[in-house]
Amino acid sequence: MLEFGKVQVLKRRFGLLSMISFTCILTCTWESMLCVFIQGFQNGGPAGLIIGFLWSWLGTMCIAASIGEMASMMPLSGGQYFWVYFIAPPKFRNFLSYVTGWINVLGWQAGTASQAFLAGGLIQGMLVLNYPNTYIFQKWHGTLLLYGVILVTLVINTYLASWLPKIEGLMFILHILGFFGILIPLTYLGPHGSVKDVFQTFANYGEWPNQPISFFVGISTSVYAFLGADSAAHLAEEIEGASTIVPWSMVGAIFVNGILGFAMLCAVLFCLGDIETVFTSPLTDAGFPFIQIFYTAVEARGGATIMTALVCSLMFFGTAACFTTASRMLWAFARDNGVPCSKTLAKVDPRTALPLWSITVSTIIPVCLALLNLGSTQAFNAVVSLTLAGMFISYLISIALMVNRRLRPEVEAKQLRWGPWRMGRWFGLVVNVIAMVYITVAVLFSFFPSTPKGINAESMNWSPVVFVAVVLFGVVYYFVRGNRFYKGPVVETNDEVEAAEGVKRIQA
């Protein structure tokens, strides 16, 4: 850290196993596929979901490897905006770094809201399952449940912060055991479809002009299930041996979650049962048709509730991990004067060694985004699109600049200081290009509505409007005021560096 002019102020709590656990729980791939597979089923069908998942798995592995290489070079919590500053052409580095940081902050704040949507919504889904004749589904109930989820994650990230690595380690065990706890009864007790039904059946229930467009609209389902690969990079300053552990955590977590996610997706598609029953179920109206699939398989509300509660618990702790990453990303960007009120947001409480102001703001933003649920039937899709666009465009800028460096060997040799985790020039170039193609396609189609029919103010996907508005605000703020304060990553003073070294000697 001192090499990049930064003082160690956060406690290094994480090792390799706890960081892989953290990243696996945050991405929650098999759990997320259960929660959101319906959009991919409507736009693409079973075969579209299978192909989309495999493509998303490959694309995310390439993203993880690409940003893992940069994280190995510069293991700091700022992540993408920090890397961009050091690899961008000097003329554009300040602006590109600022834009990258701004949209990445947006992506992670929206990511917290999206996972809280699912965790709170699953509680509502269990109410629909167990009280079909008395409970009336209301969107505002889901919003209040989301607030409850955010409140508890706030407690975990403050009062229980020192226990977070252990908590995520325990949740990783539940992540693995819970996978088998759901997969085995589902496949053993549930109805079984044919190989043709799963691997050769496409669908276009969204009524798009043709099947390819329908497929690409539905691919956002699988893309979402892998979001958050860079979470380890934003906790780099809380990891021992970050230059090695961060890239291996990202790649390892995506590899493990990809295997589990693909197996769970196949199980759900083979055990789908009667499609008409699934689509007309009140549980599908509540947003979670997989609960109906569980109920059809085990034929008992209690059994289906236990299986759903397991998914809900894991999504809840995934929200807590996402909350942690979002607050650290905001804190890092504020430390470098990238947001309004930076001095306040960059403060670290000396007693807890936590950025409490950034944690507070990371509570308020998802709470505000949750209000979309009150006025739009596509609120969750809009928040997912914001998450995807914010994270992916920050990846795209970083990776594109790295490709530029790889294609200019004279610059690469003189100016890039590689870390211990390196892909090599030509293999790295192939991986970078695949990642860029994947990102471009994913972002473009994430802004599409689920169907082109009957679009109105309530059913419209408002994410492009919100995304453009936030980015424009950031750009205007930069040219009006921000460029006077944001000059790239701030280099700490010599006194602060010496003080930090003194603290390390004392602790030793």
Secondary structure, DSSP 8 states (H G I E B T S, - for coil): -GGGT----S---B-HHHHHHHHHHHH-HHHHHHHHHHHHHHBTHHHHHHHHHHHHHHHHHHHHHHHHHHHHHS--TTTHHHHHHHHS-TTTHHHHHHHHHHHHHHHHHHHHHHHHHHHHHHHHHHHHHH-TTT----HHHHHHHHHHHHHHHHHHTTTTGGGHHHHHHHHHHHHHHHHHHHHHHHHHHS----HHHHHS---BTT--SSHHHHHHHHTHHHHHHT--TTHHHHTGGGBTTHHHHHHHHHHHHHHHHHHHHHHHHHHHHHT---HHHHHTSHHHHTT-HHHHHHHHHH--HHHHHHHHHHHHHHHHHHHHHHHHHHHHHHHHHHHTT-STTHHHHT--BTTTTB-HHHHHHHHHHHHHHTTHHHH-TTHHHHHHHHHHHHHHHHHHHHHHHHHHHHT-HHHHHHH----S----HHHHHHHHHHHHHHHHHHHHHHTS-S-STT--TTTS--HHHHHHHHHHHHHHHHHHTGGGT--SS----HHHHHHHHHHHHHH-
